[in-house]
Amino acid sequence: MTEILVVGELINSTRKAVKAALEAKDASVIRRLAREQVEAGADIIDVNTATSMEHEVDDMKWVIGLIHDEVGNVRLSIDSPSAEAMASGLELCQGRPLINSINNDPRGRAFIDIVKRFDGDIIGLPMGGKVGVPRTVEERLDEVDIMLSTLDDAGVDPSRLYIDSIVMTIGSNQEQGRIVIESVREIKKRYGSRGVKTSVGLSNISFGLPRRSLINQAFLAMLLEAGLDMALIDPRDVGMISTMRAAEAIVGTDAGCLRYIKHVRKLAG
């Protein structure tokens, strides 16, 4: 039975500490975040240096070099709105990469070329075809259809695709939590036979709210029941990982509850 993939979200230049480390070329911060996430159980490390703007490519290469030097050939998620930066990062990945992300905007054709060039998994954002940011389950599904058609035309295996249902904060639009859960469930139902999987940038759900980890943990459990395959989270959040292991045991994706038992023993020291 499949274990949910954990993508460590912490090496992202939108975070103040990472942005400062990039500007100061403070390798110790990048090394520490890479090591902590791997030790906490992250399967993949997300790398985003987009706020560096004209220095993004150089910073991307610098960060990837540090990560591989610190923790070896961990899988990397290359996260960039720039096709040039994306390609430069993918070229340096020692393990099978995750391309984060593509969408249906016709202006993003360069990213389809990148997907064809590099044999990695893909995060697909269901937006940019018929609508900008989708508001409903149906709008998301329409965009998935467009994306699959594009990938089919490009000769890309749909089993490489993880659809991110685009999580938005319930602090400003409370129905979006339910809509994302329903979207994950429907994507698995409609496209699972083709190998399409699901992903979320989970922590967006709690933006602007107090005690965010409580919201995040509850949301993760509900998403796992709906069929979530991968989540971008802080793997150092013990409560989050505990919720994940417990939920996997409950929904039956943890055969014999073995991962849950191993996790509890680890907590006990």
N, C-alpha and C positions, 0 to 999 in steps of 0.2 A: 504494500500500500504506500502511496506517495506521501512523502513528508513535504510540508510547505517550505518553499525556499525563502530564506531571510536575506534581504538586501540591506546592508548597513548604510544608513543615510547620512553619516556624520561628516564625510569629507566633501562638503558642499560650500562653495564660495559665498552663498547667501548667508551663511552662518558667520557671525562677527569674528570669532576666533580663527576660522579658516581663512577668511579674507585677509585678516591681519597677518597671518602666517605666510600667505602668498606674497603680500607686499614686502614683508621683511625677510623673505626666504628663510623662515624658521623651520628647518627640517624636523626638529624635535616634535612639533605639534602634529605634523602629518604622520610621522612614524608612530607616535603614541596612539593616535586615532585608528590607524590601520591595525596595530597590534591589539588594542583593546577590543575592537570589533571582531576580529578573527578569534581571539580567545573567548569571547562571549558567544561564539557559535555562528557568526555570519557566514553564509555560503558564498556571497558575492559582496564586493565593496563598490559602492557607487562613487564615481569621481566626477565632480562638476567644478570647473574653474571659469565659468562663463562671465563672472563679474570682472575678470581681469581684462575684458574687452580686447584691445589690440595685442595684449600679451597672453591671450588665452591658450594659444597653441604651445608656446614655450612653457607656460605654467602646467598645462596638461601633461606634457612630457616629463617635466620635473617631478610632479606628484606621482605619476605612474612608476617612474624609476625608483623613487623612495619606497613606495608600497612594496614592490617586488623585492627590493633589497631587504626590507624589514621582515616580510612574512612569506616570501617565496611566491609560488605561482598560483596564488588565490585568484579566483575568477573576478573580473572587473566589469562593472556597468559603466559604460562611457556615456555621459549625460551632457549634451550640448545642443544649443540651437544652431550651431555653426557646423556645416558639413565638413569644412576644412579641419576644424578642431576634432570633430568626431573621428574622421579618418586617421588623423595623426595619433590619436589615442588608441584606436583599434589596432594599428600597426604594432604597437608596443605590448599588447596583451599577451601574457605567457599561457594563459588558459583560455578556454572558449569564452568569448566575451558576450556581454549583453548590450544590445544597441538601444539606448534610452534617449530618444524615442523617435517614432515616425507618426505622421498624421496624414489626413487626406487633402491638405492644402496643395493645390496644383503647383505652387511655387517651390514645393519641397521635393521635386523630382530627384535632386542630387542625393537625397537620403535613400531613395529606392535603389539608385546605382550603388550606394555604399552597402546596402543590405545584400545585393547580388554579389558584391566583391568579397565581403567578409562572412565567413560561416559562423555566425553567432545567433543567439536567440534575440528576439525583438520585442520591445514594449511598443504597443500601438495605442495611440490616443484616438478614440473615436470622435473626431471633430474635423472641421475644415472642409468637408465635402459639401453637404447640403446646408449645414449650420456651422456657426462658430463654436461656442461652448454649448453642448447639449444640455437640456433641462430635464428631459424625460427618459424613461427606459426606451421608448420607441425611437427617439432621436438617436440614442446611442446605438441601437441595433441597426438602424439604417446606415449609420456611419461604418459599422463593422462590415456590413455587406459591401460597401464601396471599397473598403480597405482590402478585403479578401479578393475582390475582383481585380484590384490593382496588382496584388501580389501574385495571383494566378497568372495574369498577363506577363509578369516579370519572371515567371518560372520559379517562384519562391515557395517552398514547402510551408503550408499553413501551420504545421506542427511546431514551427519555430516561434510562433506568435503568441505573446501574452497581451491580452486586451486589458488596458487600464481604464476602469469605468469612470475616471475623473472625479475624485473626491473633492467636495467643497464643504466649507465649514457649516455646521448646523447652527452656529451662532447667529448667522444672518439668514439662513434658509433651512429651516428644520426638516423639511421633507426630503432633503437631499440624502440623508443617511439611509432612509428606507429605499430610496430610488437606486442608490448604488448597490445595496444588498440584492434587490430584485434584478438589477442589471447583471450582476455576477451569476446569479442563479439561471437567468435566461440565456446568457452567453454560453454557459456550460451545456444547457439543454439543446440549444440550436446548433452549436458549432463544435461541441466536444468530440463528436464522431470524426471530425476532420483533424483532431489533435490540437485545436485552439485552446489555450489556457487563459487564466485570469490573474491580474495583478492589481495592486493599489498602492498609491502613496498615502499611507494610512493616516498619518498624523495631521493631515489637512483637516480632518473631520472636526478637530477640537480647537482650531485656531480661534483665539480671542476669548476662550472660556477658562475658568479656574480649574485647577487640578486636572489638567489635560490628560494625564495618564489613565485616569479612571474611564473617561470617555473612550480613549484609544483601545483600552483592554476590552471593554464591552463590545465595541465595534468589531474588533478582531474575531472574537468568539462567534458573533453572528455571521461574519463573512466566511469563516471556516465552515459553518454549517451549510452555507449557500454554495460552497465549492471552490473557495479561493485557493489559488496555487502558489502565489508569491506575494510578499509584502515588503515594502520599503519602510523600515522601522529603525529605531535605536536598539540594537541587540543587547546593549548593556542594561536595558530596563528589565530588571528581574521579574517584576510583576507582569510585564508584557509576555516574556518568554514562558513564565509559569502558566498564564492564561492560554497561550498557544498550545502548550503540551497537554493541558487538561482538556481543552476543546478537541484536540486531535484524538484523544482517548475516547471522548464521549461520542464523536461522530463516526468513529471506527476507522480512521485513516492511520491509526497507530496500532498495528497488529499486536495483540496481547498486552497492550498498554506499556510496551517495553520502553519507549522513549520517555513516557511520563515517569515511570519508575526510576529510570536512569537519572532524569532531571531532579526528582525529589531526593535521591541519594546524594547527588552533587550538592544540593542546597544544605543537606545535613552535614556535609563535610566528611 
